[in-house]
C-alpha cells in the first residue's frame, strides 16, 4: 500500500469485510486495534497531555473513542467521555467497547453538558466515515461545542461532518488539528473542504496493508518521486529548437496581461521559444512585459495560421474573451491538430461548441467546470472527483480541476490529487501561470498527462515556497516565476 494512495468509503468497508472473512478479525478486534493505534499516536503527538475529553457518537466511530478513553484512563490520564447516544442504543461492537470503558471507571457525561475547564485535548469520535447527509441534533451541538472550545482536536478516522469520499462539508464539521485515519487515507481528505478540516493526517493501518494492497486506489496524491522530474539534463550541443515552441493565444480587448504571464511561465518551465498572438493593440505592451517572446497582433483567424504552423503546442484562453474575434481564433486553434492547453474563456467557448478530443488539456476552475457540465458551481464542489471524470468523459483529454486539492483526470481513468498549494494562491493570474508551465513541459516532449501532473505540482510548490516567505495573502502570480526553474530542475 502506497502512502500516496487514496480510497473511497466502500473500499474501506470491503477491507473490513475481507479482514473478517480471511483473518477472522471481527469488529471488536478491529475496534480494539483502531483505539490502540490511535492512543499510541496521541501519546507521541501530545506527550504532555493530562486530561482528555472524548466525544462519542452513535456508531462504530464512537466505539473507537471508547477504546481510546479506556486506554487513556488505564494509562493514568484524566478522561471524560461526552456521550451523544445511550450505550444500549450503540451497535454491538461499540456497545462492548463502551461497557469496557465504563467498567474500567471512565467518567461519562451527556454530550450537551459543558466541557470541563480542565480538558486539554479533545478526541472527535462522533461520526467518522458513517456520515449520511447533513449533521443535525445532538451531533451538531457537539460539533459546535468542540469547535468553540479553542482546544486542540484529534479526529478519529475523519473529522465528523466531512464527506470522506468528496471532501464536502454540508453544514457543520469538526475542525481538527490532527486526523488519525484508519486502514487507509480517504479521497475526501485532500480536496474541497478536506484540507481545511483535517489538519495533519496520520494513517493507522490496523495491520490490514495486505487487504488494502489488493484494491485499486480511487486516486493518488501527486508526489515528486512519481513525477517525470527533474527535467532532463540538456546536451551542450543543443539549441532552442530542441525544446519546443509554445504559442499563446489570448489577450483580447481590455485583457492584455494574461498572455504575458502564460508566456513567461512557459519559458520558465523550459520551452525553447514562445510566441504570443494577441489583439493588435496589445502587442506592444505584451512585448515589453516578455521581451524574450515573439509577440504579434492578429486581426483574424487567417493571421493566426502561420503561427499555428510553427508551434509545438498551443495555449488558448488567457484573456481571450468571447467576442467574434475570440471565437474565430478559437476555431482556428482547435482545428489545427496541435496539442493544446485550453483555459479561461476558451473553456466557455468549448462548452458552447462541445466536442471530444484527446489531444488537449482542459484546466477549469469550478465556475468554468460548471459551464462545461451545464450545472451549478455548488454541484461541482459537492464532488470534484466526479466533476473531473464527467468533463473528461464528455470532452476527452486530460482534465485539471483547479482549486483546493486540484484534481487531475486522465483518459486512462487515473485520478491524481495535489496536496500542495495554499490559499494565498487565490489571486488573479495564477491559472495563466499554470497553463504556461503545463504547455512549456508539453513543448519539451512530456505527455499530456505527465505535463499536467508535473505542472500542477511545480505550480503548487512554487506557491508554497513564496507564501512561506510572504505570508497568507498578497501573493502575485508573477511571484512564482523566478522559483519555477529550481523546482523543476531540483525537485524535493
Residue pairs with C-beta under 8 A, 6 or more apart in sequence:
1 184
1 205
1 209
1 212
1 213
2 217
2 220
3 203
4 220
4 221
4 222
4 223
4 226
5 184
5 185
5 212
5 217
5 220
5 221
6 184
6 185
6 186
6 187
6 189
6 190
6 217
6 218
6 219
6 220
6 221
6 417
7 184
7 185
7 186
7 187
7 212
7 215
7 217
7 218
8 164
8 165
8 186
8 187
8 218
9 129
9 164
9 165
9 186
11 184
11 215
11 218
12 129
12 182
12 183
12 184
12 186
14 215
15 183
15 184
15 208
15 211
15 212
15 215
16 27
16 30
16 183
18 211
18 214
19 25
19 30
19 208
19 211
20 26
20 27
22 211
26 93
27 60
27 63
27 91
27 92
27 93
28 93
28 96
28 97
30 206
31 60
31 63
31 64
31 67
31 93
31 94
31 97
32 67
32 97
33 204
33 206
33 207
34 64
34 67
34 156
34 157
34 182
34 204
34 206
35 63
35 64
35 65
35 66
35 67
35 68
35 70
35 71
35 97
36 67
36 71
37 180
37 182
37 204
37 205
37 206
38 64
38 67
38 68
38 154
38 156
38 180
38 182
38 204
39 67
39 68
39 71
39 72
39 75
41 180
41 202
41 204
42 49
42 68
42 72
42 121
42 123
42 154
42 180
43 75
45 154
45 178
45 202
46 121
46 152
46 154
49 77
49 120
49 121
50 77
50 78
50 120
51 77
51 78
51 79
51 80
51 116
51 118
51 119
51 120
51 121
52 68
52 69
52 72
52 77
52 78
52 79
52 80
52 119
52 120
52 121
52 122
52 123
53 79
53 80
53 82
53 115
53 116
53 119
53 121
53 122
53 123
53 151
54 65
54 66
54 68
54 69
54 72
54 79
54 80
54 81
54 82
54 122
54 123
54 125
55 65
55 81
55 82
55 84
55 111
55 122
55 123
55 124
55 125
55 126
55 142
55 146
56 62
56 65
56 66
56 69
56 81
56 82
56 83
56 84
56 85
56 98
56 125
56 126
57 65
57 84
57 85
57 125
57 126
57 127
57 128
57 130
57 139
57 142
57 160
58 84
58 85
58 89
58 90
58 139
59 90
59 91
59 94
59 127
59 128
59 130
60 91
60 93
60 94
60 128
60 130
61 125
61 126
61 127
61 128
61 129
61 130
61 156
61 157
61 160
62 84
62 85
62 90
62 94
62 98
62 125
62 126
63 90
63 91
63 93
63 94
63 95
63 96
63 97
63 98
63 125
64 97
64 125
64 128
64 156
64 157
64 182
65 81
65 123
65 124
65 125
65 156
66 81
66 94
66 97
66 98
66 100
66 101
66 106
66 125
67 97
67 100
67 101
68 123
68 125
68 156
69 79
69 81
69 101
69 106
69 123
70 97
70 100
70 101
70 104
70 106
72 79
73 79
73 101
73 104
73 105
73 106
74 104
78 118
79 106
79 107
80 106
80 107
80 108
80 109
80 116
80 119
81 101
81 106
81 107
81 108
81 109
82 108
82 109
82 110
82 111
82 113
82 115
82 142
83 108
83 109
83 110
83 111
84 111
84 126
84 138
84 139
84 142
87 95
87 98
87 99
87 102
88 95
90 98
101 108
102 108
111 138
111 141
111 142
111 145
112 138
112 141
112 142
115 122
115 145
115 149
119 149
119 151
120 151
120 152
121 151
121 152
121 153
121 154
122 146
122 149
122 151
122 152
122 153
122 154
123 153
123 154
123 156
124 146
124 153
124 154
124 155
124 156
124 159
124 160
124 174
124 176
125 156
126 139
126 142
126 143
126 160
126 174
127 135
127 139
127 158
127 160
127 161
128 156
128 157
128 158
128 160
129 157
129 158
129 164
129 186
131 160
131 161
131 162
131 163
131 164
133 170
134 170
134 171
134 172
135 143
135 160
135 161
135 170
135 171
135 172
135 173
136 171
139 160
140 171
140 172
143 160
143 161
143 172
143 173
143 174
144 172
146 153
146 174
147 174
147 175
152 177
152 178
153 174
153 175
153 176
153 177
153 178
153 199
154 176
154 177
154 178
154 179
154 180
155 174
155 176
155 178
155 179
155 180
155 198
155 199
156 180
156 182
157 164
157 179
157 180
157 181
157 182
158 164
158 179
158 181
158 186
158 188
158 189
158 198
159 173
159 174
159 175
159 176
159 179
159 197
159 198
160 173
160 174
161 169
161 170
161 171
161 172
161 173
161 174
161 197
162 168
162 169
162 173
162 174
162 188
162 189
162 193
162 194
162 197
162 198
163 169
163 170
163 188
164 186
164 187
164 188
164 189
165 186
165 187
165 188
165 218
165 383
165 385
166 187
166 188
166 191
166 192
166 382
166 383
166 384
166 385
166 386
167 187
167 188
167 189
167 190
167 191
167 192
167 193
167 194
167 195
167 384
167 405
168 188
168 192
168 193
168 381
168 382
168 383
169 193
169 197
173 193
173 197
174 197
175 196
175 197
175 199
176 197
176 198
176 199
177 199
177 200
178 199
178 200
178 201
178 202
179 189
179 198
179 199
179 200
179 201
179 202
180 202
180 203
180 204
181 189
181 201
181 202
181 203
181 204
182 203
182 204
182 206
183 203
183 204
183 205
183 206
183 208
183 211
183 212
184 203
184 205
184 212
185 201
185 203
187 218
187 219
187 385
187 417
188 194
189 195
189 198
189 201
190 219
190 221
190 405
190 417
190 419
191 384
191 385
191 403
191 404
191 405
191 406
191 407
191 417
192 381
192 384
192 403
192 404
192 405
193 404
194 404
194 405
195 404
195 405
195 419
196 404
205 212
218 385
218 415
219 385
219 407
219 415
219 416
219 417
220 226
220 414
220 415
220 416
220 417
221 416
221 417
221 418
221 419
222 408
222 416
222 417
222 418
222 419
222 420
222 453
222 456
222 457
224 457
224 491
224 492
227 450
227 453
227 454
227 457
227 491
228 446
228 450
228 453
228 454
229 454
229 458
229 488
229 491
230 488
230 489
230 490
230 491
231 270
231 444
231 488
231 489
232 444
234 242
234 243
235 242
239 272
240 272
240 273
241 272
241 273
242 272
243 270
243 271
243 272
243 273
243 443
243 444
244 271
244 272
244 273
244 312
244 313
244 440
244 442
244 443
244 444
244 445
245 271
245 272
245 273
245 274
245 275
245 310
245 311
245 312
245 313
245 443
246 263
246 266
246 271
246 273
246 274
246 275
246 311
246 312
246 313
246 314
246 315
246 436
246 439
246 440
246 442
246 443
247 274
247 275
247 277
247 307
247 308
247 310
247 311
247 313
247 314
247 315
247 338
248 259
248 262
248 263
248 266
248 274
248 275
248 276
248 277
248 293
248 314
248 315
248 318
248 436
248 439
249 259
249 277
249 278
249 304
249 314
249 315
249 316
249 317
249 320
249 329
249 333
250 258
250 259
250 262
250 278
250 315
250 316
250 317
250 318
250 319
250 320
250 344
250 346
251 257
251 258
251 259
251 260
251 276
251 278
251 279
251 282
251 286
251 318
251 319
251 320
252 278
252 279
252 319
252 320
252 321
252 323
252 325
252 326
252 345
253 279
253 281
253 321
253 323
254 321
255 319
255 320
255 321
256 278
256 279
256 282
256 285
256 286
256 319
257 289
257 319
257 429
258 318
258 319
258 344
258 429
258 432
259 276
259 278
259 282
259 286
259 318
259 319
259 432
260 276
260 286
260 289
260 290
260 293
261 318
261 429
261 432
261 433
261 436
261 477
261 478
262 315
262 318
262 432
262 433
262 435
262 436
262 439
263 274
263 276
263 286
263 290
263 293
263 436
264 289
264 290
264 292
264 293
264 436
264 478
264 481
265 432
265 433
265 434
265 435
265 436
265 437
265 440
265 480
265 481
265 484
266 274
266 315
266 436
266 437
266 439
266 440
266 443
267 274
267 290
267 292
267 293
267 436
267 440
268 436
268 437
268 440
268 481
268 482
268 484
268 485
269 436
269 437
269 438
269 439
269 440
269 441
269 444
269 455
269 458
269 484
269 488
270 440
270 441
270 443
270 444
270 485
270 488
271 439
271 440
271 443
271 444
272 443
272 444
273 294
274 290
274 292
274 293
274 294
275 293
275 294
275 295
275 296
275 307
275 310
275 311
276 283
276 286
276 290
276 293
276 294
276 295
276 296
277 296
277 298
277 303
277 304
277 307
277 329
278 286
278 295
278 296
278 297
278 298
279 297
279 298
279 325
280 297
280 298
280 299
281 297
282 297
283 295
283 296
283 297
286 293
286 295
287 293
287 295
296 303
296 307
298 304
298 307
298 329
299 325
300 325
300 328
300 329
301 328
301 329
301 331
301 332
304 329
304 332
304 333
305 332
308 314
308 332
308 333
308 336
308 338
311 338
312 338
312 339
312 442
312 443
313 338
313 339
313 340
313 341
313 439
313 442
313 443
314 333
314 336
314 338
314 339
314 340
314 341
314 439
315 340
315 341
315 343
315 435
315 436
315 439
316 329
316 330
316 333
316 334
316 340
316 341
316 342
316 343
316 346
317 341
317 342
317 343
317 344
317 345
317 346
317 347
317 435
318 343
318 344
318 431
318 432
318 435
319 344
319 345
319 432
320 326
320 329
320 330
320 344
320 345
320 346
320 349
321 345
322 345
322 348
322 349
326 345
326 346
326 349
327 349
330 346
330 349
330 350
330 353
331 353
333 340
333 346
334 340
334 342
334 350
334 355
334 357
334 360
337 359
338 359
339 359
339 360
339 361
339 442
339 448
340 359
340 360
340 361
341 360
341 361
341 363
341 435
341 438
341 439
341 442
342 350
342 360
342 361
342 362
342 363
343 362
343 363
343 364
343 431
343 432
343 434
343 435
344 368
344 431
344 432
347 362
347 363
347 364
347 368
347 371
347 372
348 368
348 371
350 362
350 372
350 395
351 371
351 372
351 374
354 394
354 395
355 395
356 394
356 395
356 396
357 395
357 396
357 397
358 396
358 397
358 411
359 397
359 448
360 396
360 397
360 398
360 448
361 397
361 398
361 399
361 400
361 438
361 442
361 448
361 451
361 452
362 372
362 391
362 395
362 397
362 398
362 399
362 400
363 400
363 402
363 431
363 434
363 435
363 438
364 371
364 372
364 391
364 399
364 400
364 401
364 402
365 402
365 403
365 431
366 377
366 380
366 381
366 384
366 387
366 401
366 402
366 403
367 377
369 377
369 380
369 387
369 388
369 391
369 401
370 376
370 377
370 379
370 380
372 391
372 394
372 395
373 379
373 380
373 387
373 390
373 391
373 394
379 387
380 387
380 401
381 403
384 401
384 403
384 405
384 407
385 407
385 415
387 401
388 399
388 401
388 407
388 408
388 409
388 415
389 409
389 413
389 415
391 399
391 401
391 409
392 398
392 399
392 409
392 410
392 411
396 411
397 411
397 448
398 408
398 409
398 410
398 411
398 448
398 449
398 452
399 407
399 408
399 409
400 406
400 407
400 408
400 434
400 438
400 452
400 456
401 407
401 408
401 409
402 431
402 434
404 421
404 423
405 417
405 418
405 419
406 417
406 418
406 421
406 456
406 460
407 415
407 416
407 417
408 415
408 416
408 417
408 418
408 449
408 452
408 453
408 456
409 415
410 416
410 449
410 452
411 449
412 449
414 449
416 453
416 456
418 456
418 457
418 460
420 457
420 460
420 461
420 463
420 464
421 459
421 460
421 463
421 464
422 463
422 464
422 467
422 472
423 472
424 463
424 466
424 467
424 470
424 471
424 472
424 473
424 474
424 475
425 460
425 463
425 467
425 475
427 475
427 476
427 477
428 477
429 476
429 477
429 478
430 459
430 463
430 477
430 480
432 477
433 459
433 477
433 478
433 480
433 481
434 455
434 456
434 459
437 455
437 458
437 459
437 484
438 451
438 452
438 455
438 456
439 451
440 455
441 450
441 451
441 454
441 455
442 448
442 451
446 454
454 488
458 484
458 487
458 488
459 480
461 487
461 492
462 480
462 483
462 484
462 487
463 475
463 480
465 483
465 487
466 475
466 479
466 480
466 483
467 475
470 479
